[in-house]
């Protein structure tokens, strides 16, 4: 067989694999290697089934242009999850939480909560956070240096957002221990098909979180903080117009703020440090040109999006990819696929820390663009740059352990030797 014929055979086989993979894709029956590398599966979907049925009245959308369009049209594509989560969670603490939080709601609740949060996350307020984040990161690096070998998740990446978000809500430092565990349990139940034990863990975490926050909120009502810096005080006091959140809305959105700040930023830092191991030329360049940190963070967010999936429900009938789809269609947005779409990004499988422009969708877009995205960027930039300056030759000391989740992409463990 000639080399040309062999190459053609391989190409045909790859095409057959992609078509069959796209046709049969289901989150209920994921291939064994999906969690390690979902991107070949996403590429097959983009090419052969960009609007892929996931069951009766449900679709998966994987092309950048379609995902962006849906994010930017909240009138047609609602964020309200009462129908979807009613079927998923039943009458439960998880249902109450997720259907009240900012991210899974439309205006007016979404608008009220977002205005209050944004008022405490102005560019000036975020700039004033920088010195504190630097001190926090340096203290973690000092501790890591003394140990010599660390887990880049538990000992570093996860420790940063817990403190930063804890500071924003003025959670007493001695009370922050359970926050990450509660967050992981609640977010773990957002997987497309969580097992019963994960639902039980998530429901208990919501109850425990609420019990803690009731005490914290009661204390803050008695002793308010600075509303320009303390998001909890700002949420309690409400808007200048006098509009305030109910106690239920307040507590559930405090859980959301803590959860959103923890998991995605931990994944950003962990994914970034692992990418710099896998792409040594990018690491060398970032060490030599630390001013590239801002574009490097954007590329880390694009290449390994911390949040891989989003969801909407059609408020009216609509057309997509030449198909007429009904009101009530449940839509899963594949952010991980959109962020590697060659129709939007040149060389999308190349990790390019100087990539520009880089209009990724890791923080969504439209009215639901992540309210805390610039806090995450600040944390990521400081964490990555100062780590590289201190330990430029760090290397793995054991195999990385990838989280076995679909919606949130990150690691549970990254053992490393510091050099």
DRENTORRO-754730 format. One record per residue (C-alpha): residue number from 0; residue in one letter; z, y, x. Coordinates in Angstrom, 1 decimal. Layout:
<rs>
seq|type|pz|py|px
NUM|A|Z|Y|X
...
</rs>
This chain:
<rs>
seq|type|pz|py|px
0|X|0.0|0.0|0.0
1|X|-1.0|3.4|1.5
2|X|1.6|6.1|2.0
3|X|-0.1|8.3|-0.5
4|X|-0.1|5.6|-3.1
5|X|3.5|4.8|-2.4
6|X|4.4|8.4|-2.8
7|X|2.6|8.5|-6.1
8|X|4.4|5.4|-7.3
9|X|7.8|7.0|-6.4
10|X|6.8|10.2|-8.1
11|X|5.8|8.3|-11.2
12|X|9.0|6.3|-11.2
13|X|11.0|9.5|-10.8
14|X|9.2|11.0|-13.8
15|X|9.8|7.9|-15.9
16|X|13.5|7.9|-15.0
17|X|13.8|11.6|-15.9
18|X|12.1|11.2|-19.3
19|X|14.2|8.2|-20.2
20|X|17.4|9.8|-19.0
21|X|16.7|13.0|-21.1
22|X|15.8|10.9|-24.1
23|X|19.0|8.8|-24.0
24|X|21.5|11.4|-22.7
25|X|24.9|11.4|-24.4
26|X|28.3|12.7|-23.5
27|X|29.8|9.5|-25.0
28|X|27.9|7.2|-22.6
29|X|27.8|9.0|-19.2
30|X|26.4|7.3|-16.2
31|X|28.9|6.2|-13.5
32|X|27.7|8.8|-11.0
33|X|27.6|11.7|-13.5
34|X|30.9|13.4|-12.6
35|X|30.0|13.3|-8.9
36|X|26.6|14.9|-9.4
37|X|25.5|15.9|-12.9
38|X|22.6|18.1|-11.7
39|X|19.8|15.4|-11.7
40|X|20.7|14.7|-15.3
41|X|20.7|18.4|-16.2
42|X|17.3|18.8|-14.5
43|X|15.9|15.9|-16.5
44|X|17.1|17.5|-19.7
45|X|15.7|20.9|-18.8
46|X|12.3|19.4|-18.1
47|X|12.0|16.8|-20.9
48|X|14.5|17.7|-23.6
49|X|15.6|21.3|-23.3
50|X|16.8|21.1|-27.0
51|X|18.3|17.7|-27.0
52|X|19.9|16.1|-30.1
53|X|23.5|15.0|-29.7
54|X|23.8|13.5|-33.1
55|X|23.4|14.7|-36.7
56|X|23.4|18.6|-36.7
57|X|24.3|18.8|-33.0
58|X|22.1|19.9|-30.0
59|X|22.5|20.4|-26.3
60|X|20.6|23.4|-24.8
61|X|19.9|23.4|-21.0
62|X|17.3|26.1|-20.1
63|X|18.5|29.5|-18.8
64|X|16.5|31.6|-21.2
65|X|17.8|29.7|-24.3
66|X|21.4|29.7|-23.2
67|X|21.2|33.5|-22.4
68|X|19.5|34.2|-25.8
69|X|22.3|32.3|-27.7
70|X|25.1|34.1|-25.8
71|X|23.5|37.5|-26.6
72|X|23.0|36.9|-30.3
73|X|26.5|36.6|-31.8
74|X|25.2|37.3|-35.3
75|X|23.1|34.2|-35.3
76|X|25.3|32.1|-33.1
77|X|28.9|32.2|-34.0
78|X|31.9|31.4|-31.7
79|X|34.1|30.4|-34.6
80|X|35.2|26.8|-34.1
81|X|37.1|26.0|-37.3
82|X|34.5|23.5|-38.5
83|X|33.9|21.8|-35.1
84|X|37.6|21.7|-34.1
85|X|38.7|20.7|-37.6
86|X|36.8|17.5|-37.1
87|X|37.9|17.1|-33.5
88|X|41.6|17.9|-33.7
89|X|42.6|17.7|-37.4
90|X|45.6|19.7|-38.5
91|X|47.3|20.0|-35.1
92|X|48.8|22.4|-32.5
93|X|45.5|22.2|-30.6
94|X|43.5|23.3|-33.7
95|X|45.9|26.2|-34.3
96|X|45.6|27.3|-30.7
97|X|41.9|27.1|-30.1
98|X|40.9|28.6|-33.5
99|X|43.1|31.6|-32.8
100|X|42.3|32.4|-29.2
101|X|39.9|35.1|-28.1
102|X|37.2|32.8|-26.7
103|X|36.7|30.8|-29.9
104|X|36.5|33.7|-32.4
105|X|34.1|36.3|-33.6
106|X|34.9|39.9|-34.4
107|X|37.1|41.4|-35.6
108|X|39.9|39.2|-34.0
109|X|37.8|38.8|-30.8
110|X|37.2|42.6|-30.6
111|X|40.9|43.5|-31.2
112|X|42.2|41.1|-28.5
113|X|39.5|41.9|-26.0
114|X|40.1|45.7|-26.2
115|X|43.8|45.2|-25.5
116|X|43.2|42.9|-22.5
117|X|40.4|45.0|-21.1
118|X|42.6|48.1|-21.2
119|X|44.9|46.4|-18.7
120|X|42.0|45.1|-16.5
121|X|40.3|48.4|-15.6
122|X|38.5|48.7|-12.2
123|X|41.4|50.8|-11.0
124|X|44.0|48.3|-12.1
125|X|42.1|45.4|-10.4
126|X|41.7|47.4|-7.2
127|X|45.4|48.0|-7.2
128|X|46.0|44.3|-7.3
129|X|44.2|43.6|-4.0
130|X|47.1|44.2|-1.6
131|X|49.3|41.9|-3.7
132|X|46.7|39.2|-3.6
133|X|46.3|39.6|0.1
134|X|50.0|39.2|0.7
135|X|50.1|36.1|-1.6
136|X|47.1|34.5|0.2
137|X|48.5|35.2|3.6
138|X|51.9|33.7|2.7
139|X|50.1|30.5|1.6
140|X|48.1|30.4|4.8
141|X|51.2|30.8|6.9
142|X|52.7|27.8|5.1
143|X|49.5|25.8|5.5
144|X|49.4|26.6|9.2
145|X|52.9|25.3|9.6
146|X|51.9|22.0|7.9
147|X|48.6|21.5|9.8
148|X|47.2|19.2|7.0
149|X|47.1|20.3|3.4
150|X|45.6|19.7|0.1
151|X|43.3|22.6|-0.6
152|X|43.9|22.3|-4.3
153|X|47.6|21.8|-4.7
154|X|48.7|23.8|-1.6
155|X|46.2|26.6|-1.9
156|X|43.6|27.1|-4.6
157|X|45.9|26.3|-7.6
158|X|48.7|28.4|-6.2
159|X|46.8|31.6|-6.2
160|X|45.8|32.1|-9.9
161|X|49.2|30.9|-11.1
162|X|50.8|33.8|-9.3
163|X|48.2|36.4|-10.2
164|X|48.1|35.7|-13.9
165|X|51.9|35.2|-13.9
166|X|52.1|38.8|-12.4
167|X|49.7|40.2|-15.0
168|X|51.9|38.8|-17.8
169|X|55.1|39.5|-15.9
170|X|56.2|35.9|-16.2
171|X|59.4|35.5|-14.1
172|X|58.5|33.7|-10.9
173|X|61.2|31.1|-11.3
174|X|59.7|30.1|-14.7
175|X|56.1|29.5|-13.6
176|X|56.5|25.9|-12.6
177|X|55.2|24.3|-15.9
178|X|52.3|26.7|-16.5
179|X|49.6|24.7|-14.6
180|X|50.6|21.4|-16.2
181|X|50.5|22.9|-19.7
182|X|47.1|24.5|-18.9
183|X|45.5|21.3|-17.6
184|X|46.7|19.3|-20.7
185|X|45.4|21.9|-23.2
186|X|42.0|22.4|-21.4
187|X|41.6|18.6|-20.9
188|X|41.6|18.2|-24.6
189|X|38.4|20.4|-24.8
190|X|36.3|17.6|-23.3
191|X|33.5|16.5|-25.6
192|X|35.3|13.2|-26.4
193|X|38.9|13.3|-25.3
194|X|40.8|10.0|-25.7
195|X|43.9|9.8|-27.9
196|X|46.3|10.1|-25.0
197|X|44.7|13.4|-23.9
198|X|44.9|14.8|-27.4
199|X|48.6|13.9|-27.5
200|X|49.2|15.5|-24.2
201|X|47.4|18.7|-25.2
202|X|49.2|19.0|-28.5
203|X|52.6|18.6|-26.8
204|X|51.6|21.2|-24.2
205|X|50.7|23.7|-26.9
206|X|54.2|23.2|-28.5
207|X|56.0|23.5|-25.2
208|X|54.0|26.6|-24.2
209|X|54.7|28.3|-27.6
210|X|58.4|27.6|-27.3
211|X|58.5|29.2|-23.9
212|X|56.4|32.2|-25.0
213|X|58.5|32.9|-28.0
214|X|61.5|33.5|-25.7
215|X|59.4|35.5|-23.2
216|X|57.9|37.7|-26.0
217|X|61.3|38.3|-27.5
218|X|62.6|39.4|-24.1
219|X|59.6|41.7|-23.6
220|X|60.1|43.3|-27.0
221|X|63.6|44.2|-25.9
222|X|62.6|45.4|-22.5
223|X|58.9|46.5|-22.4
224|X|57.0|46.7|-19.1
225|X|54.2|49.1|-18.1
226|X|51.3|48.6|-20.5
227|X|48.8|49.7|-17.9
228|X|49.7|46.7|-15.7
229|X|51.6|44.3|-18.0
230|X|49.1|42.6|-20.4
231|X|51.9|41.1|-22.5
232|X|53.5|44.5|-23.1
233|X|50.0|45.9|-24.0
234|X|49.4|43.0|-26.5
235|X|52.8|43.5|-28.1
236|X|52.4|47.3|-28.4
237|X|48.9|47.1|-29.8
238|X|46.2|49.8|-29.9
239|X|46.8|53.5|-30.1
240|X|45.5|53.3|-33.7
241|X|48.5|51.3|-34.6
242|X|46.7|48.0|-35.1
243|X|48.7|45.1|-33.7
244|X|48.3|41.3|-33.3
245|X|50.4|39.1|-35.5
246|X|53.1|37.0|-33.7
247|X|50.8|33.9|-34.1
248|X|47.8|35.7|-32.7
249|X|49.9|37.1|-29.8
250|X|51.4|33.8|-28.7
251|X|48.1|31.9|-28.9
252|X|46.2|34.5|-26.9
253|X|48.9|34.5|-24.3
254|X|48.3|30.8|-23.9
255|X|44.5|31.5|-23.6
256|X|45.0|34.2|-20.9
257|X|47.2|31.9|-18.8
258|X|44.8|28.9|-19.2
259|X|41.6|30.9|-18.6
260|X|43.0|32.5|-15.5
261|X|44.3|29.2|-14.0
262|X|41.7|26.6|-14.3
263|X|38.5|28.4|-13.6
264|X|39.7|30.3|-10.6
265|X|41.3|27.2|-9.1
266|X|37.9|25.5|-9.4
267|X|36.1|28.5|-8.0
268|X|38.2|28.5|-4.8
269|X|38.3|24.7|-4.5
270|X|34.5|24.3|-5.1
271|X|33.8|27.1|-2.7
272|X|35.8|25.6|0.2
273|X|34.2|22.3|-0.4
274|X|30.7|23.8|-0.5
275|X|31.3|25.4|2.9
276|X|32.1|21.9|4.2
277|X|28.9|20.5|2.8
278|X|26.7|23.5|3.9
279|X|27.9|24.2|7.5
280|X|25.2|26.8|8.1
281|X|26.5|28.8|5.2
282|X|30.0|28.6|6.6
283|X|28.9|29.8|10.0
284|X|27.0|32.7|8.5
285|X|29.9|33.8|6.3
286|X|32.3|33.7|9.2
287|X|29.9|35.8|11.2
288|X|29.1|38.1|8.3
289|X|32.3|38.3|6.1
290|X|30.7|41.2|4.2
291|X|28.6|38.6|2.4
292|X|31.8|37.4|0.6
293|X|30.8|39.1|-2.6
294|X|27.4|37.5|-2.9
295|X|28.8|34.2|-1.6
296|X|31.3|34.1|-4.5
297|X|28.5|34.7|-7.0
298|X|26.6|31.8|-5.4
299|X|29.6|29.5|-5.6
300|X|29.9|30.4|-9.3
301|X|26.2|29.7|-9.9
302|X|25.9|26.5|-7.8
303|X|29.1|24.8|-9.0
304|X|30.1|26.6|-12.2
305|X|33.8|26.2|-12.9
306|X|33.0|26.1|-16.6
307|X|30.0|23.8|-17.2
308|X|29.7|23.9|-21.0
309|X|29.9|26.4|-23.9
310|X|29.7|26.0|-27.6
311|X|28.3|28.0|-30.6
312|X|27.6|27.2|-34.3
313|X|24.5|28.6|-36.1
314|X|25.5|31.2|-38.7
315|X|21.9|31.1|-40.1
316|X|18.8|28.9|-39.6
317|X|16.9|29.6|-36.4
318|X|14.0|28.5|-34.2
319|X|14.4|27.2|-30.7
320|X|11.7|25.6|-28.5
321|X|9.3|25.4|-31.5
322|X|11.9|23.6|-33.7
323|X|13.4|24.9|-36.9
324|X|17.1|24.3|-36.9
325|X|19.5|24.6|-39.8
326|X|22.5|26.8|-40.4
327|X|25.6|25.0|-39.3
328|X|23.9|23.4|-36.3
329|X|26.5|22.9|-33.5
330|X|25.2|23.9|-30.2
331|X|26.5|22.9|-26.7
332|X|25.3|25.3|-24.0
333|X|24.9|23.6|-20.7
334|X|25.9|26.4|-18.2
335|X|25.6|24.0|-15.3
336|X|22.0|23.3|-16.1
337|X|21.1|26.9|-16.9
338|X|22.5|28.0|-13.5
339|X|20.1|25.8|-11.7
340|X|17.0|26.5|-13.7
341|X|14.0|27.1|-11.5
342|X|12.6|29.3|-14.2
343|X|15.3|31.8|-13.3
344|X|16.4|31.0|-9.7
345|X|14.2|30.6|-6.7
346|X|15.2|27.4|-4.9
347|X|18.0|26.6|-7.3
348|X|19.2|23.5|-5.4
349|X|19.7|25.6|-2.3
350|X|23.2|27.1|-1.7
351|X|22.3|30.6|-0.5
352|X|25.3|32.9|0.1
353|X|23.1|35.9|0.3
354|X|21.2|35.2|-2.9
355|X|20.2|38.4|-4.7
356|X|19.7|38.9|-7.6
357|X|21.9|36.3|-9.0
358|X|22.3|36.6|-12.8
359|X|24.2|33.4|-13.3
360|X|26.0|32.6|-16.5
361|X|29.2|31.2|-15.1
362|X|31.1|33.9|-16.9
363|X|28.8|33.7|-20.0
364|X|27.2|37.0|-21.1
365|X|27.1|39.2|-24.2
366|X|30.2|40.1|-26.1
367|X|32.0|37.0|-24.9
368|X|31.5|37.7|-21.2
369|X|34.7|36.7|-19.4
370|X|37.3|39.5|-19.7
371|X|39.0|38.4|-16.5
372|X|35.9|37.8|-14.4
373|X|36.6|40.6|-11.9
374|X|40.1|39.4|-11.3
375|X|38.6|35.9|-10.6
376|X|36.1|37.5|-8.2
377|X|38.8|39.4|-6.4
378|X|40.9|36.2|-6.0
379|X|38.0|34.2|-4.8
380|X|36.8|36.7|-2.3
381|X|40.2|37.2|-0.7
382|X|41.0|33.5|-0.8
383|X|37.8|32.4|0.8
384|X|37.4|35.1|3.4
385|X|41.0|35.0|4.7
386|X|41.0|31.2|4.8
387|X|37.9|31.2|7.0
388|X|39.2|33.9|9.2
389|X|42.4|31.8|9.8
390|X|40.9|28.3|9.9
391|X|37.2|28.5|10.7
392|X|36.9|24.9|11.7
393|X|38.8|23.2|8.9
394|X|37.6|19.7|8.1
395|X|38.3|16.9|5.6
396|X|41.2|14.7|6.3
397|X|40.4|12.3|3.4
398|X|37.9|11.9|0.6
399|X|37.6|14.7|-2.0
400|X|38.7|13.6|-5.4
401|X|36.5|15.1|-8.1
402|X|38.0|15.8|-11.6
403|X|36.5|13.4|-14.1
404|X|35.8|16.0|-16.6
405|X|32.5|17.4|-18.0
406|X|33.4|20.9|-19.3
407|X|35.4|22.1|-16.2
408|X|34.0|21.2|-12.8
409|X|36.4|21.1|-9.9
410|X|38.6|18.8|-7.8
411|X|42.0|17.4|-8.2
412|X|42.5|16.9|-4.5
413|X|40.8|18.2|-1.3
414|X|42.8|16.9|1.7
415|X|42.0|18.9|4.8
416|X|42.9|19.3|8.4
417|X|43.3|22.9|9.6
418|X|41.6|23.8|12.9
</rs>
